[in-house]
Amino acid sequence: MAANGLKQRATAATAAGQRRAQSSTGKLGGDGEEKPAKSSAAAAAGGKGSATDKPTAAGNKRSLTFAIGGVLTLLGVVGYTFLRQPGGGSSSSSSSADVGAPAAGAPAQTPLQSVEAKRELARKGLDGLSSQDRRRKAKTLGLLTEEEVDAILEVNEKSWCLDPPATGGRGAMRLRVDTNQVSSNSPIEDYLAWAPMGPEGAARYMFSVFDGHAGYQCAEQLSVRLAPMLNESLEIAQKLAGQPGGAADGTGGSKEMVKAVQDLVRSSGLEWDQVPLALTATFIRMDQELVHGALAEFRRAQELSRMDELLGPAVSGSCGLVAVVDTAAREVVVANTGDSRALLGVRLKDGRWRAVRLSEDQTDRNPSEAARLAREHPGETPLVRGRVLGGLMPTRAFGDCRYKWPLEVQQDLFPVLLARGHRYATTPPNYATPPYVTAKPVIVKHQLSESDKFIVIASDGLYDQLSDSEVVDTVAQWFEANAARAAQGASQTLVTPDKNAATHLIRVALSTDVLGRRSDTVIRRLLAIPPPHSRRFRDDISVTVVTLNEE
């Protein structure tokens, strides 16, 4: 299913991970220099699932939601009925565990304002402590209320449907899209984007996640610029398809993009499908613009005031996963650079669910990636302690000029960039034969069938908490619960706490400890830990769930 190392209209593009007003300097990188282990979440949550976590009526209904899978019979992914669980607050019996409860008579706060006040109080207690003492202190932090947790989970959620175009034909699918993000970094370093592909009335859509590290700038640029470039590349690839020599005459598009597509065809010697060709050319060209084009522009301008604007996205980095869903051809093509992941939820004939990967993680745990780096850098040790030159976890990424620029360029510019606050403007040890990191994606193409029910696209923060099968089972249980409720009427036992599939998935992920046990206590404590300290216990999580053929 994996093809060879194979994304203009951005009017519908969104960047849900927009920069927050409370952005701070000294942010911890996402996939960059230090990655928290999954076990840290268990350390933070302390006695998860213990007898001290007294159940409430709302908590009982939540527990039913977690246990629904395998009990309900799938009635089809149809007729969504979303009901908010009544009474989201925690009971008075747990109030003594809440962080910094306001004094009697204090002005009422919104739940999100209350969260910020509690996190600020917690931050003061954590700042200045050693790593070991911070970890110990985090275990003693009080819990957020259920209402506050709900407010965090609901503030960024979005849902919409995409009807098949009139020109899509009788078999074109209708899609439902659910997205959400919960940050750990401040500002968040993940971005989500989507856009229609092709001319007006086309049946293709792009869904993407960009997981930034060492800052948000690279991911932010990708979320805005990649969709228009992919549309341009698709147009060029379609026009070149009937031209054996790849002639540029009459193709339209920029000269740079035409050249990128033609060079890819000529250098590979392969017969390319149009979408994989366009995706690969777009990823490569986009990275060239971010890393080398911006450098050339800065040298032409010679304006120090533009240094951060031009070179910030090159110093930071980002993984990138783009899925192109063709609702008429019933096909999905996924391009992945880094360690974000796309999963397909497949319902088997016996009613069980299977998770199928539509992407390939690119880290040292991937034998083909380790072999590629060894082949490209003979006589060197490109992977040190499981990271590229000891620093970067993903082996493919956008940006990250410290693994791509020539040494003399780094020696010239890094001291200035470092002085301006770009903390990752440093040369890795044993830097001899760049580039060590590429943005060229790995492509997976899949023909959709009736048993393929949904696609989950998410940053690695989700997969730090849940396995592939747990992700698919969680979304499947959510769909089954809502479908069953729609068929059976207002049975309270089938009410789910979330009206958005991505929200429910994030809730379950952050409620699950390292042993797979689920409890509201886990999420209430994890979300109480303020940034930047929260980054030691959980990552940014960004999720898109695309339901296929939603009726």
Secondary structure, DSSP 4 states (H G I P E B T S, - for coil): -B-S------TT---SSPPPTT--SSPPPSSSS----THHHHHHH-STT-TTS---HHHHHHHHHHH-TTTSPP--S------PPS--SPPGGGGGGBSSPPPTTPPP--HHHHHHHHHHHHHHHHTT--HHHHHHHHTTPPBPPHHHHHHHHHTT-EEEEEPPPGGG-TTPPPEEEEEEEE-SSSS--EEEEEEEESSTT--EEEEEEEEEESSSHHHHHHHHHHHHHHHHHHHHHHHHTT-TT---TT--S-HHHHHHHHHHHHHH-PPPPHHHHHHHHHHHHHHHIIIIIHHHHHHHH--GGGHHHHHHHHHSEEEEEEEEEETTTTEEEEEEESS-EEEEEEE-TTS-EEEEE-S---STTSHHHHHHHHHHSTTS--EETTEETTTBS-SB-EE-GGGTS-HHHHHHHHHHHHHTT-TT-SPPTT--SS---B-PPEEEEEE--TTEEEEEEE-HHHHTTS-HHHHHHHHHHHHHHHHHHHHH-S-GGG--S-SSHHHHHHHHHHTB-TTS-B-HHHHHHHTTSPTTGGGGT---EEEEEEETT--
